Amino acid sequence: MKDYLKLIVAGIAFSAIVIAAARDPNAREVNADQVMSRIEAAGYTDVENVRREANHWDAKATDKDGKQVSVDVDPKTGTVTPEDEKSGGRQLAFGYR
């Protein structure tokens, strides 16, 4: 039971750190090398065409099924998100169009 409690506390602490980093206007943004590392750490391979867009990083990579996909990376948190092909790869602030 104590192990579950430790996991819950660790999860909450990690979440608080990520939220604080996302809200800190002075937080340093990830650079292109860090973007490639984050994408590879998320399980993608053959990362290429890493480029900075207006509000995110964009790249092409190969997913675990061997398909070429486009991914977005949040410049502040480094969160990797596959682009939704149905929306044309464009994500709006309040969801996909």
C-alpha positions in Angstrom: 0.0 0.0 0.0 2.8 2.4 0.8 4.3 1.8 -2.7 1.0 3.0 -4.3 1.0 6.1 -2.1 4.6 6.9 -3.2 3.6 6.6 -6.8 0.7 8.9 -6.4 2.8 11.5 -4.6 5.5 11.3 -7.2 2.9 11.6 -10.0 1.4 14.7 -8.4 4.8 16.3 -7.9 5.8 15.6 -11.5 2.6 17.1 -12.7 3.0 20.2 -10.7 6.5 20.7 -12.1 5.3 20.3 -15.7 2.4 22.7 -15.1 4.7 25.3 -13.5 7.2 25.0 -16.3 4.4 25.5 -18.9 3.2 28.6 -17.1 6.6 30.2 -16.5 7.0 33.0 -19.2 10.7 33.0 -18.6 11.1 29.2 -19.1 13.7 28.3 -21.7 12.3 26.7 -24.8 13.7 23.4 -26.1 16.1 23.6 -29.0 16.3 21.5 -32.1 18.6 18.9 -30.6 16.3 18.5 -27.6 13.3 18.2 -29.9 15.0 15.3 -31.7 15.8 13.6 -28.4 12.3 14.1 -27.1 10.8 12.6 -30.3 13.1 9.6 -30.1 12.4 9.1 -26.4 8.7 9.0 -27.3 9.4 5.9 -29.4 9.8 7.4 -32.9 12.8 6.7 -35.2 14.3 8.3 -38.3 13.5 11.9 -37.1 14.0 14.5 -39.8 12.9 17.9 -41.0 12.9 19.4 -37.5 11.7 23.0 -37.9 10.3 25.7 -35.7 6.8 26.8 -36.6 4.9 29.8 -35.1 3.9 28.1 -31.8 5.5 24.6 -31.9 8.3 22.5 -33.4 7.4 20.3 -36.3 9.1 17.1 -37.5 8.7 14.0 -39.6 9.5 10.6 -38.0 8.7 6.9 -38.3 6.3 5.5 -35.7 6.4 2.1 -34.0 4.4 0.6 -36.9 6.9 1.8 -39.5 4.7 4.6 -40.9 6.1 8.0 -41.7 4.2 10.6 -39.5 4.3 14.2 -38.6 4.7 15.2 -35.0 4.4 18.5 -33.1 6.6 19.3 -30.0 5.6 21.9 -27.5 8.4 24.4 -27.3 8.1 25.0 -23.5 7.3 21.5 -22.2 8.8 19.3 -24.9 5.6 17.3 -25.1 5.4 15.2 -28.4 2.0 15.0 -30.1 1.3 13.3 -33.4 -0.5 15.5 -35.9 -4.1 14.6 -36.7 -4.2 13.8 -40.4 -7.9 14.6 -40.5 -7.3 18.2 -39.5 -4.6 18.7 -42.0 -2.0 18.7 -39.3 -3.2 22.0 -37.8 -4.1 22.1 -34.2 -6.0 25.1 -32.8 -5.9 26.4 -29.3 -9.3 24.9 -28.4 -9.0 21.6 -30.3 -8.7 20.3 -33.9 -10.5 21.9 -36.8 
